[in-house]
Amino acid sequence: MEIRNNCGNTSGGGNLYLYHRGCCHNDRKNSQDYLSPLQMAIESSFCKNPAENEVIARELSDLAAKYNSARTKEVKWDNEDYLPAIDSILETNPDYISYRAKFNERVKAKSLRTPLRVLDLFSGIGSAAVVLKKLKLPIHTIVHVEHDPVAQYVCQYNHKDDGMNHVYVDTFEEVYGDDLKVLNLIVKHGPFDLVLAGAPCQNYSQVNAYRNKDKENAQYLPQVGSLIRMMDQLQEEHTEKKEKILFLSENVVFQRSESIWPFYGRDEHGLCPVQLDAKDFSPIARNRFYWTNVSSSSYFLHLMLHHHLCIVLSNIIYASFEDSSQGY
């Protein structure tokens, strides 16, 4: 029998006649009987003309990549088949049930029709404002909190002369911290009706091999929830507005998200997120978590989610700004 493997991993005897799974690369590429059926189909499709071979190789390589990607997705779907549906988790969440009841009461009382004062955290180039305009919601003031000067400049250009009051704040730390900071924000530009947020996601993203939820910029996601709670309390104590702030906070889908739930909820369980993928609304696959106290059956949230593509596109454009020196 021919000795095929030359990986150097058989010094103690071992397997001399069969390929090892993780090595023996030099012999693998020269051995026809090692190829998978798909690879054999690729090899047998080559013709004698080198120019045509190059084109065929490129096309078949693309086909193989798509096949492997499809298989990976199938395995993922198979693994997720028996997991609880995200809408089922949401609809049975105690905090969400409470939020939904209060929101529906406000809808019936028509207490949502006054011009809104909006706090837009990590606003980027201002896509949230685009969505609000498309929804034709009455807006009095939008406070944009964004550290990147280029993104902030684009936001200012996109929303100039639109009849709304736009306020620009350079850092999240200027509006978050002690009660005095938050109260100063409310007195100057509030009381607020709606908070939108897209906190930095690098240290939650599954594609980041070095993600670390203990890093500084990973704290923005829970801090947004804490800020909303502080604003609710201070507005109730110092203003005539008694309704709770509506909010929508977005981030990537990540494992063990339960650690974030209490920051957006009112009891020990916390509020679970809505999970949505942009592929259900657009040609782009972009799976995201949304923490919100707006009823999922409401017209407002229905439209917000169907304008999800606006946020998706802005996230893609804004990605080049996310690694700036301030570490957001």
Secondary structure, DSSP 4 states (H G I P E B T S, - for coil): ------SS--TTS--SSS--SS--HHHHTT-GGGS-HHHHHHHHT--S-HHHHHHHHHHHHHHHHHHHHHHHHHHHHHHHTTSPPHHHHHHT-HHHHHHHHHHHHHHHTTTT-SPEEEEEET-TTTHHHHHHHHTT--EEEEEEE---HHHHHHHHHHTTTSSSEEEEES-GGGTSSSHHHHHHHHHHH---SEEEEE---TTT-TT-TT--TTSGGGGHHHHHHHHHHHHHHHHHHHSS--SPPEEEEEEE--TTGGGTHHHH-SSSS-PPPEEEEGGGTSS---EEEEEE-S-TTSHHHHHHHHTHHHHHHHHHHHGGGTT-TT--
